[in-house]
Amino acid sequence: MGEAIIGQRDVIERLLIGLLANGNLLVEGLPGLAKTRAIKALARNLECDFSRIQFTPDLLPSDVTGTEVYYQAEGGSEFRFEPGPIFANLVLADEINRAPAKVQAALLEAMEERQVTVAGTTHKMPPLFMVMATQNPIEQEGTYPLPEAQMDRFLMHVNITYPPVEDEVEVIRLVRGEEIAAQAPAGTAPADTPAPIAQTAVFEARRGIAGLHVSDQMERYMAALVNATRVPEAFGDDLKRWIEVGASPRASLALDRCGRTHAWLAGRDYVDPEDVRAIVGDVMRHRLGLTYEAQGEGISADAVVAEVVRQVALP
């Protein structure tokens, strides 16, 4: 993945954490910052089915979940379920905030329950299933922002920023090389590429992550970080002015899952505070409700989370 995506190492790491922690990601960034390319690179390197749904204002829930189709033959007639693009291992929900509320709800049901219900029949999602939803932060016309309660269902909210100049030069060279390879004569032997990773490797990794040691002190530290957003007045006047609604218990669960996954990727069999601090921003930035005062002062959710981390004592 690192060979296909230049300058977005954090995004690659967050994608892997989401996959191994069995969660879904909300990725926000300006157009052209490799959001779509990132999940396509993951799909290419994994034995899986990949589908992309381009969300538009005229999309219907059945366009996502599938629908019952009437078939007629000599032996009789029947309704058959035709699965929609949501039935894949990796699903890219492009510009999720452009779809109306019913379509968003259909997608979020599949994310939360790992199933969809059509015509009274429940259809299960595949065992390996992850949704990466993207949204564009600069366009508001013709969009339907996700409600806070629905955003809470995403394991992490990942922000993508502009790459530095050195990385952008590498991006130019990479894309130019891909264009040259695409124009190569037919029959030219392609460069050697590694074999895709089997899905069983992901399931084995998840079993290993589930068994990682988390001490009592680390459990209390994760719970204390989340609780600090609910009683901000106990941690200074700034947090009291900035936070209107604190994080839900889903934040504590996400910290535990992502913290264990981060430790596993680092080759450790235990979780330490650095694992929690590495992912706390992605876990909590979409779960905080900021006051109008904070928004008026230009205080971002990242700044609030950083202040919470600074105020809560290490175990």
N, C-alpha and C positions, 0 to 999 in steps of 0.2 A: 504493500500500500504506500509505503514511503517513496518508492520509485515513481509512482503515478501521481502523487500529491506532494508538491514542494512547499515547505514553509508552514505546514499545518500539522505539526507533530501532536499538538494538544488535541486537535480534532480527531486524529487517528486513535489516540489513546482513549478519548471519551467514547468513540464508537466501539472499541474493543471492550471497554468497561460495560457499556450498555448491553452488548451481546452476551458477555459472560455473566452479567448480573441478571439476565433475563428481564430486561426493562425496555422502555421505549424512550426515544430522545426527541426533544424539540430543539431544532437548530435555527438560530436567527443570525442573519448577516446580510450585507448588501449584495446585490446581484454580481455574479461573476467571481465569487470567492470560493468556488470548488465545493459547495454543499452537495450538489448532485453527484459530482465526480467522486466524492469521498465514499458514499455508500455504494456506488457502482464498482469502485476499486475493491471494497470489502466483498461484494457479491462475486467478483471475478476470482477471488482467492479462496472462496469457500464453496463447497458442493451444496448448492442451494438454488431454489427458484427465486427469481427477482422480478418485481413488478413496480411500475411507476404510475402513479395516479396524478394527473395534472388537474388540480382543483380549480374550478371556474364557478361563477355565480349561478349558472344554469344546471349544475350537476345535481343529480337525484341520488337518494340513498341506494337505490337498486344498481346504479352505475358503479358503486363501490362494493356492495355485498353480493350482488348477483340477484337473479329473479327466477320465478317459475315460468317455464316456457311450455306451451301446449304442443304436443306431438300427436300426429294422427297417422296411422298406418292401417294396413289391411286387417291386422289382428285386433285392432281397437285403438283407443286413444288414451293419453295420459299426460299429466303435468310432470315435467322433470326440472330439477333444480340445475341451473347453469351458474356455476360459481363465478363471482366477480374477481377483479384484480386483487382484492384483499387476501385471497387464498394463495399466499406465497410465503416463503420463509423470510425474505427481506422485502419490506414494502416502503417505497419512497412516496410520501404524501407531500407533493410539491405545492408550496404556497397554500397551506391549509386554511389560512385566514381569508381566502377568497371564496370559500364554499359557504353556503348557508348553514344555519344551525342544525337542521335535520341531518345533513350529510356529515357534519362534524360529530354529531351524536352517534351516528352509525359506526363511524370509524373508532370512536372512543369506546364504544361497547365491545368491539372486537379486541381493542387493546387491553381493556380491564378484565373482561370475562373470558377472553380467548375463545369466543364463539360468536356466531351471528344467528339471528332468528328470522326466518323468511317464511311467510304463509303458515305460521304456527309450528314450523319444524326447526329444530336447533341443529346447526352445523358447526362442528368443532374446527378450530384452526390447527395447522400442523404443529408438532411438538417444538420445532425450532421456528420461532416467530418473533420478529422485531419490526416496529414501525419507526421510521425516522421522518418526522414532519418538519418542513421548513416554512419559514415565513419571512417576508420582506419588511423591515422596520420603517422604511421611508415612505411607503405608499399607503394612504388611508382611504382614498376614494375607491368604492366598490369592494371593500373588505368587510369581513365580519370577525372582529377580534374574539379570540377564545375567552370565555368566562374564566375567572380565577379558579372556580371549582373544577373545571375541565383541565386547565393547565396543571393542576395539582397531580393529575394522573400520570404525567410524564416523569420518568425517573430523574432525568436531568434536563436542564435548559442550557444549551451550549451556545456561546457567542463566538462568532468568527470575525476577525478584524483584518485590516489590510496587511499584506506581507511586507517586510522590509525590501529595500531596493535589491540587495544581493539575491534574495530568494526570487524576486520577480524576474531577474535576469535568467535564473535557472528555469523558471516557468516558460519563458520565451523559447529557450533552447529545447526544453522537453516537448512542447507542442510542435515546434518546427520539425523535430525528429519524428514525431508521430505522423506528421503530414508527409514527410519523405517516405516513411515506411508504407503509408497507405497508397502511394503512387508507384510503389515497386512493381515490376512486371509480374504477371501471374505465374505461379509456380516457384517464385522465389522462397526459399526456406525461411520461415520466421525465426526470430531469436528464441533461444531456449527460455521457456517460462516454467516456473515451478508448478507441480501438480496441485490442484485445489485441495484444501484441508477438508477432511471428512467431517460430517456433522457429529459423529460419535466422539471426536476429539473435543468438541465444544461441550457435550454432555459430561464427559469425563472431567473436564476442567471445572465445570459447575459443581460436580460432586466434591472435588478437592477444595474449592472455595468455601463450600458449605461447612467443611470441617475445620476451617482456620480458627485459631484460638483468639477470642476476644475477652480481655480481662474485665473484671467488674469496674475497675477505674475507667477503662475506655468506654464502657457502656454508659456510665454516669456522665462522662465528658460529652458524649454525643447527645444525650438527653438534655444536659445543661445548655448546650449551644442552642438547641431548639427552644427550650423553655425561656431562654433570655429574650427571644423575640416576642414572647407572650407577656412578659412582665418587664418591658423596657425601662420603666421608671426606676427599677432597682439597679440599673446599670448606667445611670447618668442622664442628664437632661437632654443630650443630643438624641439618644435613641428614643427617648420618650416623645420628642418632637417629630421624629422621622417615621416611626412604625405605628400604623393604625391597626393592622391585623397581623398576628403572628403566624408562624408556620404550624401546619397540622402534624399529627403523629406520622403521617406518611413521610415527612422529612426525616424523622428519626430512623424509620425503617430503611429509607434510601441511603442515609449515611452509613448504616451498618452494612448494607449490601455492597455499596460502592467502595467503602473503606476496605472490606475484606478482599474485593476484587483487585483494588489498587495494590494491596500488600502482596497478593498472589502474583501479580504481574512483576513485582519487584523481587520475587523469589523468596519471600519470607513466609513463615507459617504462623505469624501473629500480626495483629494490627497495632500500630503505634500512632501517636498524635499527628505525625506528618502525613499519614495516609488520609486521615480525616480532613486535615487542613488543605490537602491537595484538591479535594473534590467538593468541599463545603460550598463554594461559590456556585458551582453548577447545580448542586442539589437544592439550594435555598433561594436563588435569585428570582425564581418564578413563583415562589410560595409566600412571598412577603407582600403585604398591602401597605404601600407608603402613603403618608399623609399628603394633603395638598400643599402643606408648608414645605415638605421635603421636595416635592416635585417643583414647586416654585423656586426653590433655592438651587435646583439642578442636582440634587443629591440622587445618585443612582443606587439601585439595589445592591450592586457590588460594593459600593462604599459603605452601605449599612452592614452588610455581612462582614466586611473587613473590621468594622468597629466592634461587632459582636464577638468576633474571634479574639480581638485585642482585649476585650473586657473579661471574657470568661477564662478562669484560671485553668492552666494545664493540669492534668492528673499527676 
